[in-house]
Amino acid sequence: MNIKARNKNFIDRDKINALIDTKEPSTSQINEILNRALKLKGLNLNDVATLLRVEDTTAIHNIMEAAKNVKEEIYGKRLVLFAPIYTGNVCVNNCLYCSFRRDNKLIKRKILTMQEIARETAALLRQGHKRVLLICGENNRNGTDYMVEAIRTTYGVKENGGRDYIRRINVELAPMEYADFARLKAEKIGTYVCFQETYDPIAYKFFHPAGTPKADYEYRLTVMDRAMQGGIDDVGIGALLGLTDYRFEVLSMIEHANHLEDAFGCGPHTVSVPRMEPAIGAPAAENVPCPVSDNDFKKLVAIIRIALPYTGIILSTRENDIMRNELIKYGVSQISAASRTNPGAYAEEEEGTGSQFSLGDHRSLAQVIDTLVDEGYVPSFCTGCYRKGRVGHDFMDLAKPGLIKQYCLPNALFTFEEYLQDFADEALQKKGNELINNMIADMEQEHLKIKVADNISQIADGKRDIYF
């Protein structure tokens, strides 16, 4: 079946723009939508469009409170942490918003060797990371063969006498064909991530003046269809907010999620919401075409949470710590921590090797975790669902009736206890273990309490990598 031909028209530009250009909804309309959202069944495109038109501050507050309730009901007080490994900044594309663009002469180019990737991985493991995202510029030197080797290298690194190793690798790579996705699947990747950048085909053409196949809007738009046909269970979508009207991008992501649900019976595992930040040598990033205000950003995250309640929302270190700490409450379920966006920067930063964009949150992993604990959140490095095969349809079948909780919180507690034992100072150990004990005490099922407490004790005694 020709997937590209079958699915190329699921973004209807005129329809989406028509949904944006109508009047602000009444209080009764907003309340009716939010009441339905609290049933955890998601929202349709018209509902999302209605909420995106809201400007009243009281109504926006109500949207965010609804998102907070949905977030706590489904995800509880846990937050997944990861770090990106940039394997190269050499790129054939000329995207106007990215420092890696081929015409940018202001940065030093570098593609990591396998030895350098191993050093980056080891540096992250020594911080306490267990989940990474492999990402790179697009060129013929780091194609599928290179990435397969990079995945094997990353999985193969061991620290702390062999006890510490990467347990999940997600990848953010350029669109590819079915056979390439099958190869990635065979290497045991987690989620395949690819941002559309902008879903507006006219804007897309302007911001991508050169680069093959990046300049091909439809080829990029249909990449998740090829990924899922190629055997990838979990995919992650996203848009770079600031290129066009944020309302258009949010509605398009909802349409993309609906399309995947209709075509494959399973929507995206994650949605990412990066806002444009300054990037050296990238004209669009230095003068953002359609800036997204902080208030609009908070609103759109909350709307995505209630529209796609079982889809993870990822927030990167583009945002500062204040914004990230706030949005964790209203929808974000995964964040990167202690990120660097220039290749080789974790182990030994090379002077002049440019980063992809400016960072907003410069905290260490330890500092991020310390703040989360103070706010009552469990930092999670969990990979249990992926390694137990609870992915794709199987994950959603457990998530929608609320059954996934019996795995997620215990596994989060286990990985957090590992971090406390191996990396935390005395003060963090004390308040971290107090948080763990409180979480166990609040569990409703007595047999689960006993089992979780027993596993926590085993981890304290030196056992590692326990998961349900």
C-alpha positions as CSV (number, residue, x, y, z in Angstrom):
1,M,0.0,0.0,0.0
2,N,1.3,3.5,-0.9
3,I,1.2,5.1,2.6
4,K,2.4,8.5,1.2
5,A,-0.4,8.7,-1.3
6,R,-3.0,7.5,1.2
7,N,-2.2,9.9,4.0
8,K,-0.7,13.0,2.5
9,N,-3.8,15.2,2.9
10,F,-4.7,14.8,6.6
11,I,-3.7,18.4,7.3
12,D,-6.3,20.7,5.7
13,R,-4.9,24.2,5.9
14,D,-8.1,26.0,5.0
15,K,-10.2,24.0,7.5
16,I,-7.7,24.7,10.4
17,N,-7.5,28.4,9.6
18,A,-11.3,28.6,9.5
19,L,-11.4,27.1,13.0
20,I,-9.0,29.8,14.3
21,D,-10.8,32.8,12.8
22,T,-14.0,32.8,14.8
23,K,-15.1,34.6,18.0
24,E,-14.1,33.9,21.6
25,P,-16.4,31.3,23.2
26,S,-18.8,32.0,26.0
27,T,-18.3,30.9,29.6
28,S,-20.9,28.1,29.3
29,Q,-19.2,26.7,26.1
30,I,-15.8,26.6,27.9
31,N,-17.3,25.0,31.0
32,E,-19.1,22.3,29.0
33,I,-15.8,21.4,27.2
34,L,-13.8,21.3,30.5
35,N,-16.4,19.1,32.2
36,R,-16.1,16.6,29.4
37,A,-12.3,16.9,29.6
38,L,-12.4,15.8,33.2
39,K,-13.8,12.5,32.1
40,L,-10.3,11.7,30.6
41,K,-11.7,10.9,27.1
42,G,-9.8,13.7,25.3
43,L,-11.3,16.4,23.1
44,N,-12.1,16.7,19.4
45,L,-10.7,19.3,17.0
46,N,-13.5,21.7,17.4
47,D,-13.2,21.6,21.2
48,V,-9.5,22.4,21.0
49,A,-10.1,25.2,18.6
50,T,-12.7,26.7,20.9
51,L,-10.3,26.6,23.9
52,L,-7.4,28.1,21.8
53,R,-9.6,31.2,21.2
54,V,-10.0,31.9,24.9
55,E,-8.4,35.1,26.0
56,D,-10.2,35.8,29.4
57,T,-7.8,35.3,32.2
58,T,-10.3,33.6,34.5
59,A,-11.2,31.1,31.8
60,I,-7.6,30.4,31.1
61,H,-7.1,29.7,34.8
62,N,-9.9,27.2,34.6
63,I,-8.4,25.5,31.6
64,M,-5.1,25.1,33.5
65,E,-6.8,23.8,36.6
66,A,-8.6,21.2,34.5
67,A,-5.3,20.2,33.0
68,K,-3.8,20.0,36.4
69,N,-6.5,17.6,37.5
70,V,-6.1,15.4,34.3
71,K,-2.3,15.4,34.8
72,E,-2.5,14.3,38.4
73,E,-5.2,11.7,37.7
74,I,-3.3,10.0,35.0
75,Y,0.4,10.6,35.8
76,G,0.3,11.3,39.5
77,K,3.4,13.0,41.1
78,R,6.1,11.6,38.8
79,L,8.2,13.1,36.1
80,V,10.4,11.3,33.6
81,L,13.9,12.6,33.0
82,F,16.3,12.1,30.1
83,A,19.2,13.8,28.3
84,P,19.9,14.3,24.5
85,I,23.2,13.1,23.0
86,Y,23.9,15.2,19.9
87,T,26.1,13.0,17.7
88,G,26.8,15.7,15.1
89,N,26.0,19.2,13.9
90,V,26.9,18.6,10.2
91,C,23.7,19.1,8.1
92,V,22.8,19.3,4.4
93,N,19.6,21.3,5.2
94,N,19.4,25.1,5.3
95,C,16.5,25.6,7.8
96,L,16.3,29.2,8.6
97,Y,15.7,28.7,12.4
98,C,18.6,26.2,13.1
99,S,22.3,26.9,13.9
100,F,23.2,23.6,12.2
101,R,22.0,25.0,8.8
102,R,24.5,24.3,6.1
103,D,25.1,28.0,5.2
104,N,26.0,28.9,8.8
105,K,29.8,29.6,8.9
106,L,29.8,30.7,12.5
107,I,30.1,27.3,14.1
108,K,32.6,24.5,14.0
109,R,31.3,21.3,12.5
110,K,31.7,17.9,14.2
111,I,30.4,14.3,13.9
112,L,31.3,12.1,16.9
113,T,33.2,8.9,16.5
114,M,31.9,5.8,18.3
115,Q,34.6,6.4,20.9
116,E,33.4,9.9,21.5
117,I,29.7,8.7,21.7
118,A,30.9,6.2,24.4
119,R,32.5,9.0,26.3
120,E,29.3,11.1,26.1
121,T,27.3,8.2,27.4
122,A,29.7,7.5,30.2
123,A,29.5,11.2,31.3
124,L,25.7,11.1,31.4
125,L,25.7,7.8,33.3
126,R,28.1,9.3,35.9
127,Q,25.4,12.0,36.5
128,G,22.7,9.4,37.0
129,H,21.0,9.4,33.7
130,K,19.4,6.2,32.4
131,R,17.4,7.4,29.4
132,V,18.9,9.3,26.4
133,L,17.7,10.7,23.1
134,L,20.2,10.3,20.2
135,I,19.9,13.2,17.7
136,C,22.0,14.6,14.9
137,G,22.1,16.9,11.9
138,E,21.2,15.3,8.5
139,N,24.0,14.3,6.1
140,N,25.3,11.2,4.3
141,R,28.0,10.6,6.9
142,N,25.6,9.8,9.7
143,G,22.8,7.8,8.0
144,T,21.2,4.6,9.2
145,D,24.4,2.6,9.4
146,Y,26.0,5.2,11.6
147,M,23.0,5.5,13.8
148,V,22.7,1.7,14.3
149,E,26.4,1.6,15.4
150,A,25.7,4.6,17.6
151,I,22.8,2.9,19.3
152,R,24.8,-0.3,19.9
153,T,27.7,1.8,21.3
154,T,25.4,3.7,23.6
155,Y,23.7,0.6,24.9
156,G,27.1,-1.0,25.4
157,V,28.6,1.5,27.8
158,K,28.8,0.4,31.5
159,E,29.8,2.4,34.5
160,N,30.0,1.8,38.3
161,G,31.3,-1.7,37.9
162,G,28.8,-2.6,35.2
163,R,25.8,-1.5,37.3
164,D,25.0,1.6,35.4
165,Y,24.0,1.6,31.8
166,I,21.5,3.2,29.4
167,R,18.2,1.4,29.6
168,R,16.3,3.2,26.9
169,I,17.4,5.0,23.8
170,N,14.9,7.2,21.9
171,V,16.0,8.7,18.6
172,E,15.2,11.9,16.9
173,L,16.2,11.4,13.2
174,A,15.4,12.6,9.8
175,P,12.5,10.8,7.9
176,M,13.5,7.5,6.3
177,E,12.0,4.5,4.6
178,Y,10.3,1.3,6.0
179,A,13.5,-0.8,5.8
180,D,15.4,1.8,7.9
181,F,12.7,1.8,10.6
182,A,12.8,-2.0,10.7
183,R,16.6,-1.7,11.4
184,L,16.0,0.7,14.2
185,K,13.4,-1.5,15.7
186,A,15.8,-4.4,15.6
187,E,18.2,-2.3,17.7
188,K,15.6,-2.0,20.4
189,I,15.0,1.7,20.2
190,G,12.2,3.2,22.3
191,T,10.3,6.1,20.7
192,Y,11.1,7.5,17.2
193,V,10.8,11.3,17.3
194,C,10.5,13.7,14.4
195,F,9.1,17.2,14.4
196,Q,7.2,18.6,11.5
197,E,8.6,22.0,12.5
198,T,5.5,23.7,11.0
199,Y,2.4,22.0,9.7
200,D,1.6,25.0,7.4
201,P,2.8,23.9,3.9
202,I,3.3,27.5,2.7
203,A,5.3,28.5,5.8
204,Y,7.2,25.2,5.6
205,K,8.4,25.9,2.1
206,F,9.7,29.3,3.1
207,F,11.6,28.1,6.2
208,H,13.1,25.1,4.4
209,P,14.6,26.7,1.2
210,A,17.0,23.8,0.6
211,G,17.8,20.3,1.7
212,T,16.7,16.9,0.5
213,P,14.4,15.4,1.7
214,K,13.8,18.0,4.4
215,A,12.3,20.5,1.9
216,D,9.7,17.9,1.0
217,Y,6.7,18.8,3.2
218,E,4.7,15.7,2.4
219,Y,7.6,13.3,2.9
220,R,8.1,14.6,6.4
221,L,4.4,14.8,7.2
222,T,4.0,11.1,6.5
223,V,7.1,9.8,8.3
224,M,5.2,8.5,11.2
225,D,3.1,6.3,8.9
226,R,6.2,4.8,7.5
227,A,7.7,4.4,11.0
228,M,4.6,2.5,12.3
229,Q,4.4,0.4,9.1
230,G,8.1,-0.4,9.7
231,G,7.4,-1.8,13.1
232,I,8.0,1.2,15.4
233,D,5.5,1.0,18.3
234,D,5.9,4.5,19.8
235,V,6.3,7.7,17.9
236,G,6.7,11.3,19.0
237,I,5.4,14.3,17.1
238,G,6.0,18.0,17.6
239,A,6.1,21.5,16.1
240,L,8.6,24.3,16.5
241,L,6.4,27.0,18.0
242,G,7.1,30.5,16.7
243,L,7.3,29.8,12.9
244,T,3.5,30.4,12.4
245,D,0.4,31.0,14.5
246,Y,0.7,28.7,17.5
247,R,-3.0,27.9,17.3
248,F,-2.5,26.5,13.8
249,E,0.3,24.2,15.0
250,V,-1.6,22.9,18.0
251,L,-4.7,22.1,15.9
252,S,-2.4,20.4,13.3
253,M,-0.8,18.3,16.0
254,I,-4.2,17.2,17.2
255,E,-5.1,16.3,13.6
256,H,-1.9,14.4,13.3
257,A,-2.6,12.5,16.5
258,N,-6.2,11.7,15.2
259,H,-4.8,10.5,11.9
260,L,-2.4,8.1,13.6
261,E,-5.2,6.8,15.8
262,D,-7.5,6.3,12.8
263,A,-4.8,4.7,10.6
264,F,-3.1,2.5,13.1
265,G,-5.3,2.4,16.2
266,C,-2.7,4.2,18.3
267,G,-1.8,7.8,18.5
268,P,1.6,9.4,19.3
269,H,3.4,8.3,22.5
270,T,4.7,11.9,23.0
271,V,4.1,15.4,21.8
272,S,6.9,18.0,22.1
273,V,6.3,21.7,22.4
274,P,9.6,23.5,21.8
275,R,9.5,27.3,21.5
276,M,12.0,29.0,19.3
277,E,15.1,30.3,21.0
278,P,18.0,32.4,19.7
279,A,20.4,30.3,17.6
280,I,23.6,31.6,16.2
281,G,23.6,32.0,12.4
282,A,19.9,31.3,12.1
283,P,18.0,34.4,10.9
284,A,14.5,33.2,11.8
285,A,15.6,32.3,15.4
286,E,17.1,35.7,15.9
287,N,13.9,37.4,14.8
288,V,11.0,35.0,15.7
289,P,8.3,35.3,13.1
290,C,5.3,34.5,15.4
291,P,6.5,34.7,19.0
292,V,4.5,32.7,21.6
293,S,4.0,34.6,24.8
294,D,4.4,32.9,28.2
295,N,0.7,33.1,28.9
296,D,-0.2,31.6,25.5
297,F,2.5,28.9,26.0
298,K,1.0,27.8,29.3
299,K,-2.5,27.8,27.8
300,L,-1.5,25.6,24.9
301,V,0.3,23.1,27.0
302,A,-2.8,22.8,29.3
303,I,-5.0,22.4,26.2
304,I,-2.9,19.6,24.7
305,R,-2.9,17.8,28.1
306,I,-6.7,17.7,28.3
307,A,-7.1,17.0,24.5
308,L,-4.6,14.1,24.5
309,P,-4.7,12.9,28.1
310,Y,-2.7,9.7,27.7
311,T,0.0,11.2,25.5
312,G,3.3,12.3,27.1
313,I,4.2,16.0,26.8
314,I,7.9,16.8,26.6
315,L,9.5,20.1,27.5
316,S,13.1,20.7,26.8
317,T,15.8,22.9,28.4
318,R,14.9,25.6,25.9
319,E,12.6,26.9,28.7
320,N,13.9,28.3,31.9
321,D,13.6,26.6,35.2
322,I,10.7,28.8,36.3
323,M,8.6,27.9,33.3
324,R,9.4,24.3,33.5
325,N,8.6,24.0,37.1
326,E,5.2,25.6,36.5
327,L,4.3,23.5,33.4
328,I,5.1,20.3,35.2
329,K,1.9,20.9,37.2
330,Y,-0.3,21.6,34.1
331,G,0.6,18.9,31.6
332,V,4.3,18.2,31.1
333,S,5.3,14.6,31.9
334,Q,8.8,14.4,30.6
335,I,11.7,16.9,30.7
336,S,15.3,16.8,29.6
337,A,17.8,17.7,32.3
338,A,21.4,19.1,32.3
339,S,21.2,19.1,28.5
340,R,23.9,20.2,26.0
341,T,23.1,20.6,22.4
342,N,26.5,20.7,20.9
343,P,28.3,17.4,20.0
344,G,30.8,16.1,22.6
345,A,29.9,18.7,25.3
346,Y,29.2,16.3,28.2
347,A,32.6,14.7,28.2
348,E,34.8,17.5,26.9
349,E,33.4,20.5,25.2
350,E,35.3,21.6,22.1
351,E,35.7,25.3,21.6
352,G,33.6,26.7,18.8
353,T,31.4,23.6,18.3
354,G,28.1,25.4,18.2
355,S,24.9,24.4,19.9
356,Q,21.6,24.0,18.1
357,F,19.9,26.7,20.1
358,S,20.3,28.7,23.4
359,L,19.4,26.9,26.6
360,G,17.1,28.4,29.2
361,D,17.6,25.9,32.0
362,H,21.3,25.5,33.0
363,R,20.7,23.4,36.2
364,S,22.6,20.2,36.8
365,L,20.6,16.9,37.0
366,A,21.1,16.9,40.8
367,Q,19.7,20.4,41.0
368,V,16.6,19.5,38.9
369,I,16.0,16.5,41.0
370,D,16.3,18.4,44.2
371,T,13.7,20.9,43.1
372,L,11.3,18.2,42.0
373,V,11.5,16.5,45.3
374,D,10.8,19.8,47.1
375,E,7.7,20.1,45.0
376,G,6.6,16.6,45.9
377,Y,7.4,15.0,42.5
378,V,9.1,11.6,42.0
379,P,12.0,11.9,39.5
380,S,11.7,8.8,37.2
381,F,14.2,7.1,35.0
382,C,11.7,4.3,34.4
383,T,12.0,2.0,31.4
384,G,9.9,-0.8,32.6
385,C,7.0,-0.6,30.1
386,Y,9.4,-0.5,27.2
387,R,11.4,-3.5,28.4
388,K,8.2,-5.5,29.3
389,G,6.7,-4.8,25.9
390,R,4.0,-2.4,27.2
391,V,4.2,-0.2,24.2
392,G,2.0,1.1,21.4
393,H,-1.5,-0.4,21.6
394,D,-0.6,-2.4,24.7
395,F,0.4,0.7,26.6
396,M,-2.8,2.6,25.7
397,D,-4.9,-0.4,26.5
398,L,-3.5,-0.2,30.1
399,A,-3.4,3.6,30.3
400,K,-7.0,4.4,29.3
401,P,-8.7,2.4,32.0
402,G,-6.1,3.6,34.5
403,L,-4.3,0.3,35.0
404,I,-0.9,1.6,34.0
405,K,-0.6,3.3,37.4
406,Q,0.2,0.0,39.1
407,Y,3.4,-0.1,37.1
408,C,4.4,3.5,36.6
409,L,4.6,4.8,40.2
410,P,6.4,1.7,41.6
411,N,8.9,1.7,38.7
412,A,9.5,5.4,39.2
413,L,10.2,4.9,42.9
414,F,12.6,2.0,42.1
415,T,14.7,4.2,39.7
416,F,14.6,7.1,42.1
417,E,15.8,5.0,45.0
418,E,18.7,3.8,42.7
419,Y,19.6,7.5,42.1
420,L,19.5,8.3,45.8
421,Q,21.7,5.4,46.7
422,D,24.3,6.0,43.9
423,F,24.4,9.7,43.2
424,A,22.6,11.8,45.9
425,D,24.2,13.7,48.8
426,E,23.0,13.1,52.3
427,A,20.4,15.9,52.3
428,L,18.8,14.7,49.1
429,Q,18.9,11.1,50.3
430,K,17.0,12.1,53.5
431,K,14.2,14.0,51.8
432,G,14.1,11.7,48.8
433,N,13.5,8.6,51.0
434,E,10.9,10.5,53.0
435,L,9.1,11.2,49.7
436,I,9.3,7.5,48.7
437,N,8.0,6.4,52.1
438,N,5.0,8.8,51.8
439,M,4.2,7.5,48.3
440,I,4.2,3.9,49.5
441,A,2.1,4.8,52.5
442,D,-0.5,6.4,50.2
443,M,-0.9,3.3,47.9
444,E,-4.3,1.8,48.2
445,Q,-3.5,-1.9,47.5
446,E,-1.9,-3.5,50.5
447,H,-0.1,-6.2,48.5
448,L,1.4,-3.5,46.2
449,K,2.6,-1.6,49.2
450,I,4.4,-4.7,50.6
451,K,6.0,-5.6,47.2
452,V,7.2,-2.0,46.5
453,A,8.6,-1.6,50.0
454,D,10.4,-4.9,49.7
455,N,12.0,-3.9,46.3
456,I,13.0,-0.5,47.8
457,S,14.8,-2.4,50.6
458,Q,16.6,-4.7,48.0
459,I,17.8,-1.6,46.1
460,A,19.1,0.0,49.3
461,D,21.0,-3.3,49.9
462,G,22.6,-3.0,46.4
463,K,20.3,-4.7,44.0
464,R,19.7,-2.7,40.7
465,D,17.4,-2.6,37.7
466,I,14.2,-3.8,39.4
467,Y,11.0,-3.2,37.5
468,F,7.5,-4.5,37.1
